[in-house]
Structures are given as C-alpha cells and as structure tokens.
C-alpha cells in the first residue's frame, strides 16, 4: 500500500511537471537544487569530499564551494527537465539536443562491428535513451538497467526509457541477451560511473582507486565490439549537447585495461563541465570490511601510464601500542596492512618514546609522536593532519578510540567499553584453543581488514626481513630488568654468574641495558663483571639502545621490550621466562633460545610473586650458560 502511495505521489509530480514549459521546469529545478544545497548537509559534505578527491589542489576552497552549489542547482534542473522531456513527444524532446561526432559510432557500426557505449551520470543522462535511436537508429539499441525498488515506479520508468525503441535488459537476468544483440551488430549502453561493490575491479578514477564495473569490457572482449563513450552536457536552460567519443579500446587490450580506459574517459568528460558531473554518489566508497584490496575477486589494476607513486593515497592511521614489546610484535601486522593495497599510506601514531623503533620499519610512511598523555592533545594532533580514511587501533582502550573519533572508519577489538565508537569490530576466536602469540592477535586485525595473511609465514618472514648488519664483535648484551615487575626478572646474581662464566670462555665484553628502575640490578652485575662490563643501565635513549644492540652478537635477557627489539634487529636472543608464557610473548623469528623451568603455578602473569618465586629460582646458571654458548658457537 505504501509503495503504491509513493507511486501516486510520483505520478502526480510527473503530471505537474508536464504542464510546465521546458525552460520553466529547468528554472524550478535550479531553484529546488539551491534549496537542497542549503538543507541537505550530508550530501553537501559528500559533494565537498568527492570534489576534493577529484580536483584536490586544482581548486581553491571558494571554487570548490561554488562548484558544489552549482552542481546541486544543475542536478535539480536536469532532473525536472528530464521529467518534462519524458512527457513531451519524441521529436520535440530531441529538438532540444544537439548531436556531435556521431560519425565515430557510424564508422564502427557500418563496418559491421557492434558498439558498447560507456554511459555516465553527466548532465541530463536520462536523455540518452531517447537520443540513441535518433543518432544510430539503423541498428538495435539497448541498455542494461538495475530495477528500482518501487515496482510501480520501475515499470513507469522502463516505459519512458523504452518508448523510443531502446531494448532494456534486466541486470539480474544475466547478459546472454545482451551478448546476442552485440553479436548481431547492435549497440548497448552501460552506466559505468557508479561504485561497483565487491564485484568490481579496483582501478584509478581521478587518480584514486574506485571499484568499477568491468561489464563493458567483458562484453566487448566476448563479442569483439568496439568501446566508445557518450555524454550529454548542459549548454543552456532547456538545451543540451550529446557528444560521441572516438573508440577507446585497442586490439589486444585486456579487460582490466579497457576498464581503466573507461574511467579515464569519464574523468575527461567530467572535466569538460564539472557542474554536470554526479558528485552526490559515494564513488570512492571505503568497502566494508575488506578495505585492503588484496583478496578481491577481480583485484587491482594500475594503468601503465599512471606510475604507482602518482596514485592518490588511501590514508591509514595505525595507533601503536604504548609498550615497546607490544609495538614490535605488531610489526608483522603493519607490514601486512601496507601490502594490502598499492596506494596505502601508513601513518603510525605512537608515544614519542617509541618513535625510533617505528623508524626501523620501511613500510611506515609517517610517524606522529604523541606530545604527552593528554587525550585532547592526541585528538588535536590527528585533526591537524590530512584526512585519514581509516584508523586501525591496536590497543584495546577506550581512550585510544576517543583519540580517533573524527576518522570515519575505526577498526579494532571490542576492548574496554568502546564498541559504540568502533564501526568495524574484529571478532575474537569463539572456541578456546592453544595459546596464540600476540603477533597473531595483531595479524587477525590485518586479516579482518582484507590483508592477505598467512599468520605463521607472515610472522617468520616479517621479522627476519629486518635483519641488521650485525658487527662480528665479541660484545654481548645483557638486559637483567623488566619494566612490568619483579616476577619477570631472573635473579641478578645468577645473571652475573652466567655472564662471568661466558666471559671466561670467550673473553667477551658485556653491555648492560635497562631503565632507571634497574640501576641497582645493573650495579650488582657490573661489580661482579668488572672490566668485562660496560654499564649502560638507565643511560640510553631508544635510538642509542638500537645502535648498541646492532653491535651485539647476542642478547641475554628476561621477557622484555628489549628482547623483542633485539629480535627485530636480527640479534639472537636467550630469554629467561618465568611468570609469563613464551607462546604468547616469545621473541619472533628463528635462532632464539627460551630458558624456562615450568612449574605448576606458571604462567601466572603477576607483577610480584605471592609465594616463593620458584619459576625463576629453579632456572640454573648452567642452563643459561649452555643456551648462550649454543648461539655463540
């Protein structure tokens, strides 16, 4: 009933427009378009966004604002004029349209070659169905259409479109009829400027990837048809110009190349009269959930005449973890995200203290350092940057989601009471299984975004690819502390004993690393080692720590951020584990050794041991010495 009521309202409006003179309908539509520009803020913002993508720095903010306003007016004028023209006799309607370069189509059709026309929502596009039979009426004319949701309105629109003799093929019924028509030497027009969803081919449009229908190219390749284009531009109130283009495809072109040329054609046509373009459709829609394009059926295509560096970037903000170890463990996911689409621009937002670590990752394009712990400072920092398409939030906190609230797509785990802020929530595994490494947890986020992820292979390859140029010296690193708490620290005196035993065998010099909190531990160990030790505990920035780790043959450590950093740099690690679980937070890559004495209460993940610290006390000095020597030999 409601559907029919809407249809009756539509028909009443159609009848009223039919009573107006054509120029009056154009003027009324122009005025209604101006009202829509004032009232419809959502579509006004979409118009600004699309024109900014298309023209960028080519137009000033004032020019962009004028273009959006004129587009609303032109769109309203052409919509109402289209209704009026549909109510007019065909010969009178056609008298208001001037045809240019129809010879381009005649040459192909009269040589016996069928034609696929690339159509777009430029100007008064509904006139296409009335003008094709007037220009090339000596062959069968057709178009592929998508039925409207209101079946009564759909029937009326199909009647109007078909009154000039254009055959209509329902997209939902397949394309066999269209193929037969083309094989018989006919012509078919296909609207090609709308977002094609998950079935589209991702090719540049105005330099930015857009999902594009490959149907015109597929039909042309299947039938040997030529591919041309047309557009109907507005010349004056109540006057239009229909322009045919030359053939855009060449012998041997692939489906992908023809589809890319179709986008280039529509871009050229749009530049002729930008106000006639259709800017109120989300042509560059961010797909959900797979905005990384690695797994799409038709994939991505970059034309040869467009170098990858000239692509307009898909800007991704990745909020780093606040802990060094967690940040390192997220590196495989960052690399997978970067490789997920060729136009990805990765910006890492991280505490200033972690910025040097992210400089090691070549896939990162930009690093934003958080100035302090203020939520408002972080939000302002993001707001000052160029617009991000997506924010990927590695930490689970509510605060991190609030930092990125301005970004249209926010991805992450449900976290702490923040699901209302996310619009893409990464699902946790439903069934409990064996412990998974934290790196795998981060990789699941990349997988949910559409990256091509093989968790096991990615972890190994991503870490090993960062191998540094380790100097063949006898310096060994020792990190006896742990910022998380005492429960993760092996006994300082045993570290000293193990280091002394190794020095006797290799004449090695030890470099002690740690934070200010570890100074007393460092002093204890350096006293035992004497000249065989350089105590740098509490004296290194992260930059300095990275440089000094590069010169170490191996690192002896607890489960610490320094352990993960060494693994990232390609430095072999011997790590003593007690209260934590190596399957969850062990160093990534090959060549590392875990020393652990498993007891019934481990892993407990506590900061302080509430009983007798048995997990660490039962790790013998000789076990650690043997582990280090297995690496150093």
N, C-alpha and C positions, 0 to 999 in steps of 0.2 A: 504493500500500500504506500509506504513512504517512498519507495523507488518510483512509483508511478506519479506521486505528487511532485517529486523533484522534476520528473519529465514534463509534467504540465506547466510548471513554472518556467522551465527551459523553453518550451514551445511558445508560451506567452511572450517571453522576452524576444524570441526569434521573430515572432509576428510583429511586435512593436518596432524592432529594428528595421524590418522590411518596409515599414511605412515611411521611414526617413529617406531623404535624398542621400546619395553616397557620401558626399562631402560633409553633410551634417552628421552622419554616422561616424565618419573619421574624426570630426571635431569633438563629438561627445565621447568617443573612446579615448581621445587625447586627454580630455578633462578628467575622465574617470581614472586614467592611468596616473595622473598627477595626484589625485586623492589617494590612490593606493600607495603611492610612494610616501605620502605623509603618514599613513596609518599602519601599513604593514612593515613594522620594524624588522621582523625576522627575515623577510625576503629582501628588504633593503640591505641588511647586513650581508646576506648571501651574495647579492649583486656586487657589493664592495669587495668581498673576498674573492670572487671569481675574476673580476676585472683586475684586481691587484696581482693575481696569479698570471693572468694573460699578458698584461702590459707592464707590471712592475714599475721600474723607474722611468719608463717611457712617458708616463702621465703623472702630473702633479696631483696632490690631494684635491685641489679645486677642480681640475679637469676630470678626475675620477667621479667626484660628486655630481658634476654636471652630466657626465655620461650616464650614470645610474638613473638620474632623474629623467633624462631624455629617453632612456630605454623603457622605463615604466610607461611614459606617455606614448611612445611609438608602439609598444606592445598592446596597450589598450586600444589605440586607433586601428591597428591591423586586425585585432580580434573582432571588434564590432564591424569593421569594413568587410571582414571575411563572412560574417553572418549576412550582411546586406547583399554581398555579391552572390552568395549561395541562393538567395531568394530572387535574384534577377535572371532574366533569360540569358542563356549562354552567350549569344552573340553580343549583347550589351555588356555583360561582365568582361568578356575578352577584349572589348574595345578600350578598356582602361589599362591594358597591359601591352607594353612594347617588348618584342622578342629580339634578342641579339644573338648572333653567332650560332644560329640553328644549323648552319652548314656543317659544323663539327659533328653533329649527330647524323645528318644526312649522308655524309661520306661513309660512315661505318655501316649504317642500315642499308644503303643502296648497293653496298658491296656484298651484301648477304650476311653481314656479321651482326649478331644480336648486341644489345647495349644494356649494361647495368648502370643506372644513374645513382650517384651519391646525392641524397637529399639531406637537407638540414633545416632546422627551425630558424631560418633567416627571413626577416621581413614577413610578408603575407604568405606563409608557406602553404596554407590551405588552397591557394590558387593553383598549385602545381597540378592537382587532379583535373582541373578544368582546362589548363593550358597545354598539357602534353598532347591530347588528341588534336588540338588546333595546329601544333607545330609538327608532329610526326604521326598524323592520323592514318597513314597508309600502312602501318604495322599495328599488331596488337599491343596495347598499352596496359600495364598492370602495376600493382604495388603490393607490398607485404604490410599488413597492419596488425596492431595489437588491439583486441576488442576492449571497449570501455566497460567499466564495472556495471554501469546502469544499462541494462539490456535494451530499454526503450530508446534512450538517447543514442546508444550504439547503432541501433537499426536506422534511426533517422540520419545520423552522420554518414553511415555507409551508403544510404540512398543518395545523399548530396554528393559524396565523392564519386559515386558510380554513374551519375546522370550523364556525364559526358562520354561514357563508354569505357572508362578505366576499369579493368578487372581487379577485384580485391581478393587477396589470398590471406586467409587467417594464419598467422604465425603458428598457432597452436596445432594446426592440422598438418604440419610438415611442409616441405618445399618441393615435393615432386611435381606439382602443377606448375610451379614457377620454372623448374628446370625444363619441363616440356615446352613451355612457352618460349623460353630462350633458345632452345634447340630448333624451334620453328622460325627463328629470326625476329622475335619480338623485342620489346623493351620493358624493363621493370625498374621502378624507383624504390629505393630503400632509405629510410631515415637512419642516419649513421652518426648523429652527434650527441646521443644520449649515453649515460653510464650503462654499461652492458653487464654489470654484476660479475658474479663468479665465473660465468661462461665466456667472458670477453678476453681479448688479447690486450695486454698492457703495452701500449705504445705511447710515445710523447704526443701531447697536444698543447700547443704553445710552450713547448719545452718541458712540460711536466707530465709524468705518467698518468694515463687515464685508461680505464677499462673500455675497450672499443669493440663493437660488433665486427666480426670478420665475415659476416654473411655475404656482403657484396663480393668480396674477394673469392670466397668459396664457390659462389655461383659462377663467377667469371671463369675461374680455373676449371670448373666442372664442364662448362658448356662452350668455352672458347670465346665468350662475349668480351667486348671492349668495355672499359670502365670510364665513364665521363661524369661530369657533375653539372648541376644547375642550382641557381639561387634566384629568388625574387626579391629585389631591392625596392624600397620605397623612394620614389622620385619626387612626389609632391602629394598634397592631400588628394586622395582618390586616384592616384596614378602610380603605376609600378613598372618595373623593368625586369623581364625574365632573361637571364643570361646563361647560355650554354658554355661549358668549358671544353677545351681540347681533351683528347684522350690522355689519361694519367698513367695507365699501366703500359708496360713493355713486355715483349715476348721473353719468357723465362723468369719473369718476376714471381717470387713466392707469394703465398697467401699473406705472410707477415709483411712483406714489402708493400704489397698493394694496400693493405690496411693502414700502414703508416702513411702512404701517399694520400689516402682518403682524409686522414686527419690534417695533413699539410694543406690539402685543398680547402677544407672547411676553414682552416685558420686564415688562409689568404682571402677567402670570401668574406669572413667576418671583419677583417681589417679594412675592406672596402667601405663598409658602413657599420662601425661598431655598435651604433644605437639600434641597428636592425638585428643584431645577434640575440641569442637567447641566454641571458645571464642569470635567470632565476631558477635554473636547474643545477643540481649539485654534480657537475660534470666530473670533478676531481674528488669524488666521494672516497673517504677512507674506509676500506672494506672491514667487515666485522666477521670473525675475529682476526682473519689472516691478512693483516695489512702488510706483512712481509710477503713477498710475492714468489718465493722460491718453490712453493708447492702447487701453484695454479696450473690448471689443466692446459691452457694454451700458452702460458708462460709470458715472458717479457721479450720485447724486440726493440732494439735501438737501431735506427737507420744509419747507414754508412756516412751520410752527410751530417750527422749530429754526433760529435765526439762526446763520450760519456761525461767528461768534465763540464760540458755545456748544459747538461740537464739541470733543471730546477730541482733543488734538493727536497727530499722528504725528511723533515727535521724531527729527530727523535731525541728527547731528553731522557737520560738514564740517571736516576737518583741512586748514587752509590751507597753501599753500606758504610757505616761510620767506623767500623773496626778494620784494621789492616788485613787481618787474615780473611775475613769475610769478603772484603773487596777483591783480594787476589783470587779467591775461589769463584768469584762471579765473572772472571775474565773469559773463560770459555763461552759463557752465555753472551757476553758483549761481542765477541768475535762472530758468533753465530748470527746475532742480530744484524751486525754490519754486513755480513754476507747474504742476508735475506733479501736484499734488493739493491740494484746497482746505483740507485740515486740516494741511498741512505746517508744522512749527515748526522753523526753521533756526537752529542754533547753530554759530557759527564758532569753532574752536579755532585760535588764531594766536599767534605771538610777540608780546609786549607792544608791540614797536616798530611792528607793523603794524596794531594795533587802530584807530588813527584812520582808516586807509583804509577798513576794513570798516564804519565808522560812516556812510560815504557811501552805502552800499547799502541802500536801503529794504526790500529783500526779506529782509534778515538780521534775525531776531528777537532774537538774543542773541549776545554776544561773550564768549568765555572767553580771557583773556590768560594765556599760559604764564609762570609766575613766573621760571623760569630754564631752563637746558638739561638739567636732570635728568629722566631717563626716569620715575623713581619719582614725582617731583612732578607730572608730567603725568598719570600713571595715577591718582594720588590725586585730582587735580582733577576728572577725569572721574567717578570713583567717588562724589564728593560731590554730583553733580548728580542730578536726577530721571532715571529710567531712559530711556535712548535706545533707539529701535527699530532704528536703522541708523547705521553710521559710514561716511562716504564719504571716502576717503583720497586726496587729490590728490598729495602727494609719494610717491615710489617707495621710500622707505627702509624697512628692516626695523624700525627704531626707532619709526617712526610707527605701524606695525601693532601693535607691542607696547604702545604707549600705550593703544590702544583694545581690548585683548584681552577685556575684560569685556562688550563690546557684542555682542549675538547675531548681527548681520549686519554683516560688514565687506566693503566694496566697493573695488576699486582695480585698478591694473595689477599684473602679476605682480611687478615690481620686483626688488629685490635679496634673493634667498633668503628670500622671505616668503610664498610661495604657500601654505604649510602653515597660515598664520594667517588667510588670507582664505577666505571661503566664497562669494564672488561675484567671479570674476576677469574683468576687462574684456579682451576679445581685441584684440590688435594687428592691423592690416591684414596679410593674408598676402602680398599682392603689392606690391612696391615701386612707388610712384607718384611724382607730383610732390611736392615738399616741402609739408607741411601746417603751418599756423600752430599754435603751441602752444595757442591758444584752441580750435581744432578738436579737439585731443587731449583737452582737458578736457571739451568738449562730448560727446565719444564716451562718456565716463563717464556723463553725464546720460542719453544715449540708451540706454545699456545698462540703466539703472535704470528706463526706461519713460517718460522725458520726451518731449514732442512737440518734436523738434529738427529744424530745417532749418539746418544748420551755417552756410551763407553768410548767410542772412537774420538769424539769431539774433545773429551777431557784430556785424553792422552796427547792428541795432536796439538791442541791449543797451547798446552803448557810447554811441550818440547820444542815448539817452533820459536820460543822466546829465548833459546839458549844464548848466553852471552859469551864473549871472548874471555874465558877464564885463564888467568895467567898461571903458568906451570911453576908456581912458587910453593914454599912449604908453609905458608900462613894458613892457619886453621881458625875457623870462627867458633865462638862459644857463647851461647845465649842462655844463661842459667836462671833467668827470671821468668815471670809470666804475669801479664797485667791483670788477668781475670781473677787471680787469687792464689794463696799458698798451696791449695790442693793440687795444682797443676805443676808444682816445682819439685824436681828431684833434689835430693839433699846436696847443699853446696859443697860439703866436704868430700862427697863422692865425685862430684864434678871435678874437683881439684885433684883427687887421686887418679881419676881416669885420664885427665889431661896430662898430669905429670908422667904417668906410665907411657903414654903415647909419645911424649916429647923425648923420653929416654930412647925410644926405638928409632924415631925419625929425625931427631934434632929439630922438631917443628916449633915455630913460634905461634902462640895463641893470641887472638884478638878478642877481647871480651866486649859483648854488646848488651845493651839493656837500657832501661829508662831510669829516671832519678830514683824511683822506688826500689830499684835493685842495687843501689850503690853499696849497701852493707854486704850483700852477697858478692859483688864484684871485688870488694876489698879483701874478703876472706879468701877468695880463689887466687887473686893476684899475689897475695902474701905467700901462698904455698908455691906458686909457679916462678916467682922472682923474675929473672931476666928473660925467661921464656914467655913472657906475657906483656901485652900492651892493653892497659885497662881503659876502654872507651865507654864504659857504662855511664849513661847519663850525659855523654858529651857529643853525641852525633845527632844531626838533623836526619830526616829521612833521605834526603839527597846524599848526604855523606855515608849513611848506612848502606845505601845501594852501591855506591862506588867502592866501599871497602869490602862488601860481600862479593863483588865481582872478582876481587883478587884472592879469594879464599878457595882452597882446594876442596874443602868440605865444611859443613857446619854441624856442631853438636849442640842440641837444643832441647827444650821442653816443647810442648804443644803451644806455639806462639805465632804471632803475626810475622815475626822474623823468619820462622820456619817456612811459612808459605811464600814469603818474599824471595828467600833463597831458592826455593823450588821454581819459582817463576823465572829467576835469573839463570837457571840451569846448574845451580850449585848442589851437589849431592848432600843429602841430609841424613843424620842419625837423630831420631827424635824419641825421647823418653815419654811414654804415655802412662798415666795413672788413672785419674778421675774422669778422663774424657775417652771418647771412642774413636780410634783411628779410621774406622769405616765411615765415620761421619765427617771428620775434620783432618784426616791424614794428609800429608803433602802429596800434591798431584804430580804425575809423571813417573818415569822409571828411574832406577838407580838409588832409591832411598831405602833406609832400613828403619823399621819401627822396633823399639825395645820396650817390652811390656811384660809384667808378671800379673797374669789375670787372677783376681781374687773374687770372692763371691759378692762383694759389695761394689764392684767396679763394672761399668762406669756409673758414678753417682752424680756427676756434673755439679758438684757443690764447690763453693769457693774455699771453704775451710773443712778439713776432715773432722767429723764429730767423734771419731774413735781413735784408732792407733796408727793411722797413716800407712797401713800395711801395703797398699798397692805400690807405693814408692819405696818404702824401706826394703822390700823384698827384691828390688831390682839391684843386682850385684854390680860392683865396679867392673869386674872382669867381663860381664856381658856387654857393657858399653864399649870397653876397650876392643873387644873382639869385633863388634859391629863396625867401629871406626876403621879398624885395620882392614876389614873386608872391603871397604871402599877405597882406602888409601893404597892398598897393594895394587 
